[in-house]
Amino acid sequence: RLRYGIDPQSFVGVFTGRWDIPHKGLDLLISIMRERQDIHWLIAPDRQINLKGIKKLTILPDVRYAELPDVYSAADFSIQLSRYESFGFSFVESLSCSVPVISTPVGIASYIYDDPLLSQLIVYANGYQTEKIVADVHSKIERLKDRHYLEILALRCRERVEKEFSLQVWKERMRHILQSVLEISPCK
């Protein structure tokens, strides 16, 4: 946190990734950031941005991939309010750094958050009703301020990603896929 000029005692929320307002639900995030003056917001977008009306804000444009673990390590929680998502690399990266993600049920989030404890971080967007989503995010943020609860979630996030997305798991899945393909249609 000191590296980014953030008070070590601050409660920090992070967003990393493509700065695409409609796709990533950033209209909602910006609104929440303006309302939550009690949170220091750390934003690592893919381009230069200008945000006004947010009291505690650090913007880190063009962060290199190798620097992302440092960015995640400065945060207490991450937030992803995407309206749609394919996989969600920022989501998995955050979890791998033991940073819980408040997320809509898009991309890989529904799969990873099938866990009863982690499912508490899903923001259900019935018809994408703005007021309900914002209220749900505020509620989840308040719950995350309980340090004991946050620590339990952080450990579970890391465990879940290691179980499903470690390099060893990936290698085994690829071996199985390749073996299956070769059995179906052996090369001549």
N, C-alpha and C positions, 0 to 999 in steps of 0.2 A: 504494500500500500504506500509505503514511503516513497518508493520509486516513482509513483504516479501522483504524489502530492496529496494523498488521501489520509485523513486522520485515522490512525490505527484503531480507534474506538468506534468508528462509523459503522453503520449497517449499510452494506454495499450490494447493489443489484447491478447485474451486467447484461448487456446485449452485445453479441458479436454476430457478424455476418453481413449479408447483402442488405443495403439500405434501400429497400423497395417498399414504399409506404403501403400500397394496397395489398400486395401479396403477403408481406410479413406482419400485417396488422399493426404497423407502426403508428397509425393514427390513434389507436387505443393506447399503445405504450407511451406515446408522447403526452397524452392526456393524463395518464396515471403518473408519469414522471413529474408533471407540473403540480399535481395534487399532493404527491408524497415528498414534501420538503424534508421529512425526517430520514430520507434515504440518500446516500451518495450514489449517483448513477454513473456507471462506467460504461462507455459506449465505444466499441471497436468496429466501426463500419468499414465498408470497402471503398469509401470515398470521403472527400471533405463534406461536412455537413455544418449547418448553422442552426442551433436550437436556442430559442429565447424563452425566458420565464421559468427556468429550472435553476433553483438556488445552488444545489450541490451537484456539479456535473463535470466529468472529465471525459473528453473525447480523444480517442487515440486512432486517428485515421491511418489506413495502410499498414496495419500491424502485420508483420511477417508471421507465417505459419508457426515457425519455431518459437515465437514469442508468446503465442496464445496460452500455453500453460501458466506463464507469469500473470497474464491478464485474468484468467480464471481463478488463480490462487488469491487474487486480491478481492474476490467477491464472496459474499455469503450465499447468494442465490443468483440464478440466471433466469431470464424470462424469454419466452418464445410464444407469440400470439398469432402465429401464421394462420392464414385462412386456408391454405393448402400447402403441402410440402411433399417432396418425394421421399428422401431419406432423412435429412436433417442432421448434417454433420456437426453443426454447432451444438445441437442437443446432445449428441453422443460425446463430443469433446468435453463439454461441460461436466457431464456425469462421470467421465473417466478421471476428471480432476476433483471428484468428490464434491461437486457443486450441484445441489438440487435445482431442477428447472421447473418453474411454473410454466405450463404449456397447454395449448389447445391440443385436442386429440388428433393430430395430423402426423403424417410420415411415420417414423419409427416410434413415436411417443406412445401410441396406444399399445403397441407390442411390449415395449420395455416396462411401461407402467401398468401391466396387468397384475402386478404385485399389489396386494391390498394396502400396504403402507404407502407405496409410491403413487398409487392411483389418487391419493389425496391432493396431489399436485396438478391434476388435470382440471383445466377450466373448460367446462362444457358450454358450448356456444350454440344453444338452441336457436337456430335461425340467425345466429350472429347478432343477438340483441345486445347492443352496446352497454346499456345500463347494468344488465345482469353480469356481463363479462367483467366489467370494471369493478363491480361490487365483489364478485368472486375473487378477483385478483387481490383486492385490498384485504379480504379475509385471509387468503393464503399467506400474504406477506406478514400479517399480524401473527399468524401461527408460527411462521418461521423465525420470528424474533425470540421464541423460546429456544435458547441455546442447546438445551438437552435434546429437544425434538430435532433441531437442525443437525446436530451431530449424528443422531441415529439415521436420519435421512441420507446424510452425506455418505456414511459407510454403506448403506444399502444401495445407493446409486452406483458407487464404485464396484461393489460386488456384482451387481446386475450386468454392468457393462463388461466386466472381466469374464463373467460366465458366458455371455452371448457374443462378444466382439473382440476377444483377445486374439492376438496373432496366431496362437496355437489352435484356437477354435476355428479360425478362418482357414488355416492350412488343412485341418482335418476335413472341413466341409468341402474344400476344393478337391482334395484327394478323393473323397467319396463321389463328387460330381464327375470328375474325370474318369474314375473307375467305372461308373455307371454308363457313361457315354461309350467308353471303349467296349464294354460288354454288349451294348446294344448294336454298335456298328464298329467292329474291329478294323483297325487300319490295315491296309494290305502292303 
